[in-house]
Amino acid sequence: MPSSDSHGYSMPFASFRRSILTIRSEQVHSEMNHDSNMQDLELFQRQVFARFHELSLAKADDFLSVSWIHKLLDAFTGCQEDFRAILCKIKCCFQNHR
């Protein structure tokens, strides 16, 4: 009959404790990255709103003018670059936690 005392475990308590502390440390670090990523996304949303809101305030004569379309393309490419930067940052965070 197998012994029910704690000496039958194959992993020493110190190793078990270290692995739990490592997991907890990774969870805390992951939560901090999640908070940072959420702040980045919220900032990005505010920037997108500001850029396109400004374009929406154009007068009827300016709407679809060459100047307005140029501003639209600038706003779109700026948003695209910012979004790519956020995705790269998030991707790096996930790769570092594997």
C-alpha positions in Angstrom: 0.0 0.0 0.0 1.5 3.5 -0.9 2.5 5.7 1.8 0.3 8.8 2.3 3.0 11.0 3.9 4.6 13.9 2.1 7.9 12.1 1.5 6.4 10.2 -1.4 6.4 13.3 -3.7 9.0 13.4 -6.5 9.4 17.2 -6.5 11.0 18.8 -3.4 9.0 21.5 -1.7 11.6 24.2 -2.5 11.3 23.5 -6.3 7.5 23.5 -6.1 7.6 26.8 -4.3 10.0 28.3 -6.8 7.8 27.2 -9.7 4.7 28.8 -8.1 6.6 32.0 -7.5 7.8 32.1 -11.1 4.3 31.6 -12.4 3.0 34.4 -10.1 5.7 36.7 -11.3 4.9 36.0 -14.9 1.2 36.7 -14.2 1.9 40.0 -12.6 4.2 41.0 -15.4 1.6 39.9 -17.9 -1.1 42.0 -16.1 1.2 45.0 -16.2 1.7 44.5 -20.0 -2.1 44.1 -20.4 -2.7 47.4 -18.6 -0.1 49.1 -20.7 -1.5 47.7 -23.9 -5.0 48.8 -22.9 -3.7 52.3 -22.3 -2.0 52.3 -25.7 -5.3 51.2 -27.4 -7.3 53.8 -25.6 -4.8 56.5 -26.6 -4.9 55.2 -30.2 -8.8 55.3 -30.2 -8.7 58.9 -29.0 -6.1 59.9 -31.7 -8.2 58.2 -34.4 -11.3 60.0 -33.2 -9.5 63.4 -33.1 -8.0 63.0 -36.6 -11.3 62.0 -38.3 -13.4 64.3 -36.2 -11.3 67.2 -37.5 -12.0 66.0 -41.1 -15.7 65.8 -40.4 -15.8 69.5 -39.5 -15.0 70.5 -43.1 -17.3 72.9 -44.8 -19.3 71.7 -47.8 -17.0 73.6 -50.2 -13.9 71.9 -48.7 -15.4 68.4 -48.5 -13.8 66.0 -51.1 -11.4 68.8 -52.3 -7.9 67.8 -53.1 -6.7 69.4 -49.9 -9.3 67.5 -47.8 -8.5 64.2 -49.5 -4.8 64.8 -48.8 -5.6 65.3 -45.1 -7.8 62.2 -45.2 -5.0 60.1 -46.6 -2.5 61.6 -44.0 -4.9 60.7 -41.2 -5.5 57.2 -42.5 -1.8 56.4 -43.0 -1.0 57.9 -39.6 -3.6 55.7 -38.0 -2.3 52.7 -39.8 1.3 53.3 -38.7 0.2 53.8 -35.1 -1.9 50.6 -35.2 1.0 48.6 -36.6 3.2 49.9 -33.8 0.7 48.8 -31.2 0.4 45.3 -32.9 4.2 44.9 -32.9 4.4 45.9 -29.3 1.7 43.4 -28.3 3.3 40.7 -30.5 6.6 41.2 -28.8 5.0 40.9 -25.3 3.4 37.6 -26.2 6.6 36.2 -27.7 8.6 37.2 -24.6 6.1 35.3 -22.4 6.4 31.9 -24.1 
